[in-house]
Structure formats: C-alpha cells, structure tokens
Amino acid sequence: MKTSYLTKIKTSQITRSEIHIVPILENRIRFQEYGIAVFSTITTKSALKKAIKKGSITINAEEASTATYIQGGEKIVFTPFISETKEKTLDFNLKVVFEDDFLAIIEKPAGIIVSGNKFKSIVNALPTNLKPSTQDDALLAPQPAHRLDFATSGLLVVGKTKGALLGLNALFKNKEIDKTYHAVTIGRMTQKEGMIAAPIDAKTSKSEYKILATEISERFQYLNLVQLVPKTGRRHQLRKHMLFIGNPILGDATYCEPEQLLKGKGLYLHASNISFLHPITQKEIAASLPLPKKFRKIFKAYLEEK
C-alpha cells in the first residue's frame, strides 16, 4: 500500500462564525458535554476544550467555560482564529466499503492508528479517500464514530456530517450497532461456544464466542478460528476476555507471551461485520469483509468447504 505525504500552504484561512441555537432541553447539561459535534470543526472533547480555552466560543455573548451549563434557548457562537500555516495532507489509500453523503464505512488496515499524535493515522487519511459531503452540516473533515486498536484490522464507521456523527455516537452508546469480529486463538478450547462475563476495569463486560474451526499446530498445539461478538465496549475487551479463559489471541504483543508471537504477522483480530440503522435515512446498513490472508492460510481447508 503506497503512502505519501503532500504539503500544501494555507495562505489564508477565512474566519467565519458559526451560530447554534440550543433547543429546549429536558435537563441542564454542561456545555463541554453538549458542545461536541455542534460545530463543523469541533468533533471531540479535546477540540472543544481547546476552543473554550482560546476564547473562541461565546454563549449568550459571554465567553464559555468548562463550567458553563446550558438548558435551552442559548445562542452559541464559535469564531475560529485566522491562521497562516503549512498543512500536511496524508495520501494513504483506504478501501471504502460503503459511502453516502452522510457517513462511510472503510477498511482499516492493521498497524495504523485511528487517531492520535502520529501523522500517519486514519483520521488524516480520510479526506483524500472520501467524497466531501454536500449537506449544510458537513464536517470540514470526516470523523470516526468509534475506535479500533492499532493492531486490529477491519470495518470502521465514519461520520461526514454533524447530524450523522451525533446519530452514530448515540447508536454506539445505546448498543444499537451490531459488530462481529474474527480471531485466531491459541490452545485447546473444549467449549464450542459461550459467553464471557469477566469485568474489565471494575466494569461489567460481556463477549460471546463461537469456535468455527480448529487446526493442529506444531508450535501452538491448537489454533482456533473464533467468531466474537462484543456485548459491551471496553478497551481491549476481546483480547482480555480471550486471555481470561486461557486462549489468548495469536500475535497479541500486549497479552501474549513472547514465544506466542509470529514475527511480522501482527495481531490476528479482524472486525469483519457491522450492521445498524442509518441515523439519517433510517435504512438498514450492513457491511462485511473477508478474512485477511493470514487467517485464510491457517484455515484453508475449513474455508474452502464454506
């Protein structure tokens, strides 16, 4: 996959205020919770805090703070500062599985972060891979609605408008998005399917698993192709749950023993299926990906029968 870095100069960034009138709310809420995705360039808590700190946001003509509460009817104005900067654009080819004017589903390769301090990230690659939205509430740059670990490959849902991103966030929060993963686990598994309900960070966590195939391995004794369905969304949940029952995921540099790693192969965890009700069109959206080549190599006989 070819990666290149393009540099372009912004000679001027036009400052244009964005205005938002808060609808009547049932309960008061802190602005730092409400203000995410209200404006096109503020789609995360950290971005909102930065804008508040810079004094770029006013509420009823008064400078906003992280302690400000809103209850409805307020006039919120966001005014970005003018800047002249050199901006890098990441040219990194991504497979687009689904796209419309509101959202997209892309295939995230293993070995790249979704977002963060590194320039090489999915967030920075999205503008060159997706079509700009024509909607009035279009985001200046598409934003992921959830996360996949650096080492995990598979389907990632992205919002292209404020309304779609807010809707997707609500679907994930309310557990109204169905996700299925496939993994290769190490060791003998006697129970063909089950529910793992081990707490993670003192929080309730549940994952369903089902063994699809098992291969004898000279190095690992047994390798299993397992279908995984997370019922909650804790950090590293599937990886921790498989470790908990004594069958860590192959190639997990964090939770496996060093001798259980395969050099250059990475983590055998793949987000293969996702389905949800489109937050804007209300149409059923379903997307799937085939298993990566490294999975197919191990379970060739089983997959040829399918």
Short mmCIF file of the C-alpha atoms (twelve columns), coordinates in Angstrom:
data_MODEL
# 
_entry.id   MODEL 
# 
loop_
_atom_site.group_PDB 
_atom_site.id 
_atom_site.type_symbol 
_atom_site.label_atom_id 
_atom_site.label_alt_id 
_atom_site.label_comp_id 
_atom_site.label_asym_id 
_atom_site.label_seq_id 
_atom_site.Cartn_x 
_atom_site.Cartn_y 
_atom_site.Cartn_z 
_atom_site.pdbx_PDB_model_num 
ATOM 1   C CA . MET A 1   0.000   0.000   0.000  1 
ATOM 2   C CA . LYS A 2   1.515   3.265   -1.099 1 
ATOM 3   C CA . THR A 3   1.810   6.083   1.398  1 
ATOM 4   C CA . SER A 4   2.885   9.606   0.502  1 
ATOM 5   C CA . TYR A 5   2.849   12.946  2.261  1 
ATOM 6   C CA . LEU A 6   1.678   16.017  0.433  1 
ATOM 7   C CA . THR A 7   2.383   19.503  1.770  1 
ATOM 8   C CA . LYS A 8   0.198   22.442  0.876  1 
ATOM 9   C CA . ILE A 9   0.305   26.030  2.103  1 
ATOM 10  C CA . LYS A 10  -2.749  27.732  3.510  1 
ATOM 11  C CA . THR A 11  -2.160  31.361  2.585  1 
ATOM 12  C CA . SER A 12  -5.315  32.393  4.366  1 
ATOM 13  C CA . GLN A 13  -7.928  30.677  6.454  1 
ATOM 14  C CA . ILE A 14  -11.145 32.688  6.341  1 
ATOM 15  C CA . THR A 15  -12.683 33.154  9.761  1 
ATOM 16  C CA . ARG A 16  -16.423 32.653  9.654  1 
ATOM 17  C CA . SER A 17  -18.511 32.460  12.798 1 
ATOM 18  C CA . GLU A 18  -20.846 29.515  13.265 1 
ATOM 19  C CA . ILE A 19  -24.043 30.087  15.241 1 
ATOM 20  C CA . HIS A 20  -26.049 27.457  17.088 1 
ATOM 21  C CA . ILE A 21  -29.309 27.951  18.965 1 
ATOM 22  C CA . VAL A 22  -29.804 25.344  21.679 1 
ATOM 23  C CA . PRO A 23  -33.190 23.592  21.559 1 
ATOM 24  C CA . ILE A 24  -35.136 23.320  24.821 1 
ATOM 25  C CA . LEU A 25  -33.626 20.510  26.898 1 
ATOM 26  C CA . GLU A 26  -35.282 18.299  29.482 1 
ATOM 27  C CA . ASN A 27  -32.352 18.686  31.865 1 
ATOM 28  C CA . ARG A 28  -29.446 21.060  32.222 1 
ATOM 29  C CA . ILE A 29  -26.148 19.802  30.816 1 
ATOM 30  C CA . ARG A 30  -22.560 21.005  30.902 1 
ATOM 31  C CA . PHE A 31  -21.570 22.710  27.677 1 
ATOM 32  C CA . GLN A 32  -18.414 20.582  27.475 1 
ATOM 33  C CA . GLU A 33  -20.711 17.548  27.112 1 
ATOM 34  C CA . TYR A 34  -23.264 19.169  24.796 1 
ATOM 35  C CA . GLY A 35  -20.864 21.045  22.513 1 
ATOM 36  C CA . ILE A 36  -19.242 18.067  20.758 1 
ATOM 37  C CA . ALA A 37  -20.167 17.987  17.024 1 
ATOM 38  C CA . VAL A 38  -22.284 21.130  17.309 1 
ATOM 39  C CA . PHE A 39  -19.761 22.923  15.086 1 
ATOM 40  C CA . SER A 40  -18.100 21.514  11.990 1 
ATOM 41  C CA . THR A 41  -14.522 21.562  13.310 1 
ATOM 42  C CA . ILE A 42  -15.240 20.557  16.913 1 
ATOM 43  C CA . THR A 43  -15.908 16.831  16.974 1 
ATOM 44  C CA . THR A 44  -14.043 15.665  20.083 1 
ATOM 45  C CA . LYS A 45  -13.866 16.672  23.749 1 
ATOM 46  C CA . SER A 46  -10.248 17.758  23.388 1 
ATOM 47  C CA . ALA A 47  -11.084 20.014  20.419 1 
ATOM 48  C CA . LEU A 48  -13.945 21.581  22.377 1 
ATOM 49  C CA . LYS A 49  -11.732 22.235  25.402 1 
ATOM 50  C CA . LYS A 50  -9.104  23.879  23.186 1 
ATOM 51  C CA . ALA A 51  -11.706 26.165  21.599 1 
ATOM 52  C CA . ILE A 52  -13.048 27.104  25.039 1 
ATOM 53  C CA . LYS A 53  -9.518  27.786  26.326 1 
ATOM 54  C CA . LYS A 54  -8.772  30.024  23.324 1 
ATOM 55  C CA . GLY A 55  -11.937 32.048  23.962 1 
ATOM 56  C CA . SER A 56  -13.371 31.101  20.570 1 
ATOM 57  C CA . ILE A 57  -16.846 30.272  21.912 1 
ATOM 58  C CA . THR A 58  -19.420 32.569  23.451 1 
ATOM 59  C CA . ILE A 59  -22.774 31.646  24.989 1 
ATOM 60  C CA . ASN A 60  -25.304 34.497  25.032 1 
ATOM 61  C CA . ALA A 61  -22.433 36.881  24.262 1 
ATOM 62  C CA . GLU A 62  -20.376 35.712  27.255 1 
ATOM 63  C CA . GLU A 63  -17.187 33.712  26.950 1 
ATOM 64  C CA . ALA A 64  -17.852 29.995  27.511 1 
ATOM 65  C CA . SER A 65  -16.045 27.939  30.145 1 
ATOM 66  C CA . THR A 66  -15.906 24.252  31.032 1 
ATOM 67  C CA . ALA A 67  -18.186 25.030  33.999 1 
ATOM 68  C CA . THR A 68  -20.947 26.583  31.874 1 
ATOM 69  C CA . TYR A 69  -24.340 24.866  31.972 1 
ATOM 70  C CA . ILE A 70  -26.991 25.167  29.277 1 
ATOM 71  C CA . GLN A 71  -30.681 24.321  29.392 1 
ATOM 72  C CA . GLY A 72  -32.069 25.531  26.073 1 
ATOM 73  C CA . GLY A 73  -32.555 28.730  24.103 1 
ATOM 74  C CA . GLU A 74  -28.929 29.871  24.376 1 
ATOM 75  C CA . LYS A 75  -27.157 31.389  21.380 1 
ATOM 76  C CA . ILE A 76  -23.746 29.794  20.966 1 
ATOM 77  C CA . VAL A 77  -21.209 31.394  18.614 1 
ATOM 78  C CA . PHE A 78  -17.946 29.799  17.537 1 
ATOM 79  C CA . THR A 79  -15.371 32.031  15.824 1 
ATOM 80  C CA . PRO A 80  -12.158 30.316  14.653 1 
ATOM 81  C CA . PHE A 81  -8.967  32.343  14.622 1 
ATOM 82  C CA . ILE A 82  -7.277  33.354  11.364 1 
ATOM 83  C CA . SER A 83  -4.027  31.483  10.792 1 
ATOM 84  C CA . GLU A 84  -1.457  31.089  8.076  1 
ATOM 85  C CA . THR A 85  0.134   27.663  8.300  1 
ATOM 86  C CA . LYS A 86  1.713   24.927  6.275  1 
ATOM 87  C CA . GLU A 87  -0.576  21.916  6.320  1 
ATOM 88  C CA . LYS A 88  0.379   18.327  5.549  1 
ATOM 89  C CA . THR A 89  -2.097  16.016  3.870  1 
ATOM 90  C CA . LEU A 90  -1.741  12.261  4.172  1 
ATOM 91  C CA . ASP A 91  -2.177  10.351  0.925  1 
ATOM 92  C CA . PHE A 92  -2.858  6.805   2.125  1 
ATOM 93  C CA . ASN A 93  -5.158  4.558   0.112  1 
ATOM 94  C CA . LEU A 94  -8.097  3.089   2.030  1 
ATOM 95  C CA . LYS A 95  -10.750 0.664   0.839  1 
ATOM 96  C CA . VAL A 96  -14.186 2.300   1.044  1 
ATOM 97  C CA . VAL A 97  -16.827 -0.359  1.715  1 
ATOM 98  C CA . PHE A 98  -19.846 1.996   1.871  1 
ATOM 99  C CA . GLU A 99  -20.307 5.723   1.390  1 
ATOM 100 C CA . ASP A 100 -23.152 8.185   1.028  1 
ATOM 101 C CA . ASP A 101 -23.460 11.916  1.704  1 
ATOM 102 C CA . PHE A 102 -23.710 11.386  5.480  1 
ATOM 103 C CA . LEU A 103 -21.363 8.598   6.510  1 
ATOM 104 C CA . ALA A 104 -18.919 5.991   5.275  1 
ATOM 105 C CA . ILE A 105 -17.548 2.606   6.250  1 
ATOM 106 C CA . ILE A 106 -13.895 1.961   5.475  1 
ATOM 107 C CA . GLU A 107 -11.499 -0.928  5.923  1 
ATOM 108 C CA . LYS A 108 -8.849  -0.072  8.499  1 
ATOM 109 C CA . PRO A 109 -5.556  -1.882  7.868  1 
ATOM 110 C CA . ALA A 110 -3.687  -3.368  10.813 1 
ATOM 111 C CA . GLY A 111 -0.712  -1.337  12.012 1 
ATOM 112 C CA . ILE A 112 -2.140  2.180   11.743 1 
ATOM 113 C CA . ILE A 113 -3.803  4.225   14.486 1 
ATOM 114 C CA . VAL A 114 -7.311  5.620   14.043 1 
ATOM 115 C CA . SER A 115 -6.377  8.980   15.581 1 
ATOM 116 C CA . GLY A 116 -3.783  10.435  17.905 1 
ATOM 117 C CA . ASN A 117 -0.461  12.243  17.874 1 
ATOM 118 C CA . LYS A 118 1.001   10.387  14.894 1 
ATOM 119 C CA . PHE A 119 0.548   11.998  11.487 1 
ATOM 120 C CA . LYS A 120 0.046   8.628   9.818  1 
ATOM 121 C CA . SER A 121 -3.483  7.931   11.039 1 
ATOM 122 C CA . ILE A 122 -6.871  7.020   9.629  1 
ATOM 123 C CA . VAL A 123 -8.233  10.456  10.558 1 
ATOM 124 C CA . ASN A 124 -5.606  12.196  8.429  1 
ATOM 125 C CA . ALA A 125 -6.153  9.794   5.524  1 
ATOM 126 C CA . LEU A 126 -9.950  10.167  5.359  1 
ATOM 127 C CA . PRO A 127 -10.145 13.485  3.433  1 
ATOM 128 C CA . THR A 128 -8.253  12.040  0.459  1 
ATOM 129 C CA . ASN A 129 -10.323 8.839   0.380  1 
ATOM 130 C CA . LEU A 130 -13.899 10.089  0.879  1 
ATOM 131 C CA . LYS A 131 -16.074 12.436  -1.149 1 
ATOM 132 C CA . PRO A 132 -16.937 15.747  0.556  1 
ATOM 133 C CA . SER A 133 -20.487 15.894  1.893  1 
ATOM 134 C CA . THR A 134 -22.850 18.369  0.235  1 
ATOM 135 C CA . GLN A 135 -25.022 18.699  3.341  1 
ATOM 136 C CA . ASP A 136 -25.378 22.004  5.203  1 
ATOM 137 C CA . ASP A 137 -23.954 20.434  8.374  1 
ATOM 138 C CA . ALA A 138 -20.982 18.813  6.613  1 
ATOM 139 C CA . LEU A 139 -17.883 18.396  8.765  1 
ATOM 140 C CA . LEU A 140 -14.723 20.039  7.480  1 
ATOM 141 C CA . ALA A 141 -13.084 16.621  7.797  1 
ATOM 142 C CA . PRO A 142 -14.773 13.213  8.257  1 
ATOM 143 C CA . GLN A 143 -14.512 11.775  11.780 1 
ATOM 144 C CA . PRO A 144 -14.531 8.146   13.023 1 
ATOM 145 C CA . ALA A 145 -17.502 7.272   15.226 1 
ATOM 146 C CA . HIS A 146 -15.570 4.619   17.187 1 
ATOM 147 C CA . ARG A 147 -12.118 3.094   17.554 1 
ATOM 148 C CA . LEU A 148 -10.184 0.023   16.501 1 
ATOM 149 C CA . ASP A 149 -6.869  -0.830  18.141 1 
ATOM 150 C CA . PHE A 150 -3.639  -0.086  16.275 1 
ATOM 151 C CA . ALA A 151 -3.071  -3.790  15.606 1 
ATOM 152 C CA . THR A 152 -6.682  -4.648  14.700 1 
ATOM 153 C CA . SER A 153 -7.919  -4.635  11.111 1 
ATOM 154 C CA . GLY A 154 -11.456 -4.319  9.787  1 
ATOM 155 C CA . LEU A 155 -14.547 -2.175  9.439  1 
ATOM 156 C CA . LEU A 156 -14.597 1.389   10.775 1 
ATOM 157 C CA . VAL A 157 -17.632 3.703   10.640 1 
ATOM 158 C CA . VAL A 158 -17.060 7.381   9.847  1 
ATOM 159 C CA . GLY A 159 -19.352 10.407  10.098 1 
ATOM 160 C CA . LYS A 160 -19.290 13.033  7.334  1 
ATOM 161 C CA . THR A 161 -21.883 15.403  8.816  1 
ATOM 162 C CA . LYS A 162 -22.587 16.673  12.318 1 
ATOM 163 C CA . GLY A 163 -26.010 15.040  12.365 1 
ATOM 164 C CA . ALA A 164 -24.679 11.665  11.234 1 
ATOM 165 C CA . LEU A 165 -21.802 11.720  13.712 1 
ATOM 166 C CA . LEU A 166 -24.111 12.572  16.613 1 
ATOM 167 C CA . GLY A 167 -26.507 9.853   15.479 1 
ATOM 168 C CA . LEU A 168 -23.742 7.258   15.216 1 
ATOM 169 C CA . ASN A 169 -22.410 8.222   18.644 1 
ATOM 170 C CA . ALA A 170 -25.895 7.659   20.079 1 
ATOM 171 C CA . LEU A 171 -26.201 4.260   18.366 1 
ATOM 172 C CA . PHE A 172 -22.879 3.112   19.823 1 
ATOM 173 C CA . LYS A 173 -23.774 4.446   23.274 1 
ATOM 174 C CA . ASN A 174 -27.136 2.662   23.217 1 
ATOM 175 C CA . LYS A 175 -25.559 -0.560  21.868 1 
ATOM 176 C CA . GLU A 176 -27.670 -0.406  18.713 1 
ATOM 177 C CA . ILE A 177 -24.798 -1.274  16.379 1 
ATOM 178 C CA . ASP A 178 -24.020 -4.964  15.898 1 
ATOM 179 C CA . LYS A 179 -20.366 -5.867  15.380 1 
ATOM 180 C CA . THR A 180 -18.778 -9.236  14.707 1 
ATOM 181 C CA . TYR A 181 -15.063 -9.990  14.883 1 
ATOM 182 C CA . HIS A 182 -12.993 -12.990 13.906 1 
ATOM 183 C CA . ALA A 183 -9.853  -14.012 15.767 1 
ATOM 184 C CA . VAL A 184 -7.318  -16.814 15.872 1 
ATOM 185 C CA . THR A 185 -6.843  -18.066 19.427 1 
ATOM 186 C CA . ILE A 186 -4.165  -20.252 20.956 1 
ATOM 187 C CA . GLY A 187 -4.717  -23.522 22.834 1 
ATOM 188 C CA . ARG A 188 -7.350  -26.196 23.235 1 
ATOM 189 C CA . MET A 189 -10.929 -24.901 23.612 1 
ATOM 190 C CA . THR A 190 -13.315 -27.542 24.905 1 
ATOM 191 C CA . GLN A 191 -16.487 -25.454 24.983 1 
ATOM 192 C CA . LYS A 192 -17.602 -24.724 21.413 1 
ATOM 193 C CA . GLU A 193 -19.418 -21.511 22.295 1 
ATOM 194 C CA . GLY A 194 -20.261 -19.394 25.288 1 
ATOM 195 C CA . MET A 195 -20.468 -16.013 26.992 1 
ATOM 196 C CA . ILE A 196 -17.515 -14.466 28.827 1 
ATOM 197 C CA . ALA A 197 -18.639 -12.102 31.576 1 
ATOM 198 C CA . ALA A 198 -15.377 -11.102 33.255 1 
ATOM 199 C CA . PRO A 199 -15.316 -7.463  34.479 1 
ATOM 200 C CA . ILE A 200 -12.781 -5.087  32.907 1 
ATOM 201 C CA . ASP A 201 -11.551 -2.141  34.981 1 
ATOM 202 C CA . ALA A 202 -14.290 -2.985  37.529 1 
ATOM 203 C CA . LYS A 203 -16.982 -2.536  34.852 1 
ATOM 204 C CA . THR A 204 -19.434 -5.133  33.562 1 
ATOM 205 C CA . SER A 205 -18.093 -6.648  30.333 1 
ATOM 206 C CA . LYS A 206 -19.567 -9.377  28.145 1 
ATOM 207 C CA . SER A 207 -18.391 -11.104 24.979 1 
ATOM 208 C CA . GLU A 208 -19.896 -14.009 23.046 1 
ATOM 209 C CA . TYR A 209 -17.626 -16.501 21.306 1 
ATOM 210 C CA . LYS A 210 -18.138 -19.415 18.925 1 
ATOM 211 C CA . ILE A 211 -15.443 -21.775 17.621 1 
ATOM 212 C CA . LEU A 212 -15.692 -22.166 13.842 1 
ATOM 213 C CA . ALA A 213 -12.662 -24.363 13.209 1 
ATOM 214 C CA . THR A 214 -9.599  -25.820 14.962 1 
ATOM 215 C CA . GLU A 215 -6.258  -26.777 13.433 1 
ATOM 216 C CA . ILE A 216 -3.446  -28.790 14.996 1 
ATOM 217 C CA . SER A 217 -0.290  -26.677 15.312 1 
ATOM 218 C CA . GLU A 218 3.236   -27.985 15.883 1 
ATOM 219 C CA . ARG A 219 4.208   -24.769 17.630 1 
ATOM 220 C CA . PHE A 220 0.985   -23.884 19.481 1 
ATOM 221 C CA . GLN A 221 -0.678  -27.347 19.721 1 
ATOM 222 C CA . TYR A 222 -4.050  -25.884 18.703 1 
ATOM 223 C CA . LEU A 223 -5.147  -22.788 16.763 1 
ATOM 224 C CA . ASN A 224 -8.817  -21.861 16.651 1 
ATOM 225 C CA . LEU A 225 -10.825 -19.676 14.291 1 
ATOM 226 C CA . VAL A 226 -13.263 -17.951 16.629 1 
ATOM 227 C CA . GLN A 227 -16.212 -15.656 15.961 1 
ATOM 228 C CA . LEU A 228 -16.522 -12.937 18.611 1 
ATOM 229 C CA . VAL A 229 -19.420 -10.607 19.385 1 
ATOM 230 C CA . PRO A 230 -18.756 -7.887  21.998 1 
ATOM 231 C CA . LYS A 231 -21.834 -7.029  24.070 1 
ATOM 232 C CA . THR A 232 -20.075 -4.128  25.799 1 
ATOM 233 C CA . GLY A 233 -17.346 -1.797  24.604 1 
ATOM 234 C CA . ARG A 234 -14.394 -1.859  26.991 1 
ATOM 235 C CA . ARG A 235 -10.818 -1.153  25.915 1 
ATOM 236 C CA . HIS A 236 -9.108  -4.315  24.634 1 
ATOM 237 C CA . GLN A 237 -12.231 -6.235  25.681 1 
ATOM 238 C CA . LEU A 238 -11.996 -9.159  23.261 1 
ATOM 239 C CA . ARG A 239 -8.265  -9.525  23.789 1 
ATOM 240 C CA . LYS A 240 -8.638  -9.511  27.581 1 
ATOM 241 C CA . HIS A 241 -11.599 -11.876 27.572 1 
ATOM 242 C CA . MET A 242 -9.864  -14.496 25.444 1 
ATOM 243 C CA . LEU A 243 -6.824  -14.262 27.708 1 
ATOM 244 C CA . PHE A 244 -9.148  -14.662 30.725 1 
ATOM 245 C CA . ILE A 245 -10.392 -18.070 29.530 1 
ATOM 246 C CA . GLY A 246 -6.847  -19.182 28.734 1 
ATOM 247 C CA . ASN A 247 -6.924  -18.761 24.954 1 
ATOM 248 C CA . PRO A 248 -5.116  -15.527 24.038 1 
ATOM 249 C CA . ILE A 249 -5.398  -14.143 20.527 1 
ATOM 250 C CA . LEU A 250 -2.473  -15.089 18.315 1 
ATOM 251 C CA . GLY A 251 0.055   -12.290 17.815 1 
ATOM 252 C CA . ASP A 252 -1.126  -10.142 20.730 1 
ATOM 253 C CA . ALA A 253 2.042   -8.283  21.697 1 
ATOM 254 C CA . THR A 254 0.376   -6.931  24.853 1 
ATOM 255 C CA . TYR A 255 -1.195  -10.055 26.336 1 
ATOM 256 C CA . CYS A 256 0.702   -12.995 24.789 1 
ATOM 257 C CA . GLU A 257 3.988   -14.474 25.915 1 
ATOM 258 C CA . PRO A 258 6.928   -13.519 23.625 1 
ATOM 259 C CA . GLU A 259 7.132   -17.063 22.237 1 
ATOM 260 C CA . GLN A 260 3.473   -16.805 21.146 1 
ATOM 261 C CA . LEU A 261 4.183   -14.017 18.662 1 
ATOM 262 C CA . LEU A 262 4.690   -14.514 14.933 1 
ATOM 263 C CA . LYS A 263 7.325   -12.175 13.556 1 
ATOM 264 C CA . GLY A 264 5.886   -9.709  11.072 1 
ATOM 265 C CA . LYS A 265 2.331   -11.104 11.225 1 
ATOM 266 C CA . GLY A 266 0.789   -8.866  13.889 1 
ATOM 267 C CA . LEU A 267 -2.472  -9.438  15.751 1 
ATOM 268 C CA . TYR A 268 -4.977  -11.970 14.447 1 
ATOM 269 C CA . LEU A 269 -8.105  -9.924  15.227 1 
ATOM 270 C CA . HIS A 270 -10.376 -8.632  12.461 1 
ATOM 271 C CA . ALA A 271 -13.599 -6.574  12.593 1 
ATOM 272 C CA . SER A 272 -15.450 -8.459  9.869  1 
ATOM 273 C CA . ASN A 273 -19.147 -7.492  10.069 1 
ATOM 274 C CA . ILE A 274 -21.182 -4.475  11.154 1 
ATOM 275 C CA . SER A 275 -24.863 -3.551  10.861 1 
ATOM 276 C CA . PHE A 276 -27.016 -0.669  12.089 1 
ATOM 277 C CA . LEU A 277 -29.925 1.590   11.202 1 
ATOM 278 C CA . HIS A 278 -28.675 4.625   9.274  1 
ATOM 279 C CA . PRO A 279 -29.108 7.601   11.659 1 
ATOM 280 C CA . ILE A 280 -30.312 9.928   8.865  1 
ATOM 281 C CA . THR A 281 -32.013 7.815   6.170  1 
ATOM 282 C CA . GLN A 282 -33.224 5.113   8.605  1 
ATOM 283 C CA . LYS A 283 -32.193 2.431   6.108  1 
ATOM 284 C CA . GLU A 284 -30.581 -0.799  7.301  1 
ATOM 285 C CA . ILE A 285 -26.834 -0.713  6.668  1 
ATOM 286 C CA . ALA A 286 -24.802 -3.914  6.677  1 
ATOM 287 C CA . ALA A 287 -21.174 -4.351  5.651  1 
ATOM 288 C CA . SER A 288 -18.755 -7.249  5.743  1 
ATOM 289 C CA . LEU A 289 -15.150 -8.043  4.874  1 
ATOM 290 C CA . PRO A 290 -13.444 -11.321 4.006  1 
ATOM 291 C CA . LEU A 291 -10.902 -12.727 6.421  1 
ATOM 292 C CA . PRO A 292 -7.332  -11.468 5.925  1 
ATOM 293 C CA . LYS A 293 -4.893  -13.640 4.002  1 
ATOM 294 C CA . LYS A 294 -3.020  -14.638 7.167  1 
ATOM 295 C CA . PHE A 295 -6.283  -16.131 8.562  1 
ATOM 296 C CA . ARG A 296 -7.070  -17.961 5.323  1 
ATOM 297 C CA . LYS A 297 -3.605  -19.515 5.233  1 
ATOM 298 C CA . ILE A 298 -4.150  -21.261 8.587  1 
ATOM 299 C CA . PHE A 299 -7.753  -22.363 8.000  1 
ATOM 300 C CA . LYS A 300 -7.583  -23.045 4.269  1 
ATOM 301 C CA . ALA A 301 -9.325  -26.427 4.475  1 
ATOM 302 C CA . TYR A 302 -12.241 -25.118 6.542  1 
ATOM 303 C CA . LEU A 303 -12.759 -22.024 4.409  1 
ATOM 304 C CA . GLU A 304 -12.661 -23.986 1.145  1 
ATOM 305 C CA . GLU A 305 -15.590 -26.043 2.418  1 
ATOM 306 C CA . LYS A 306 -17.690 -22.948 3.130  1 
# 
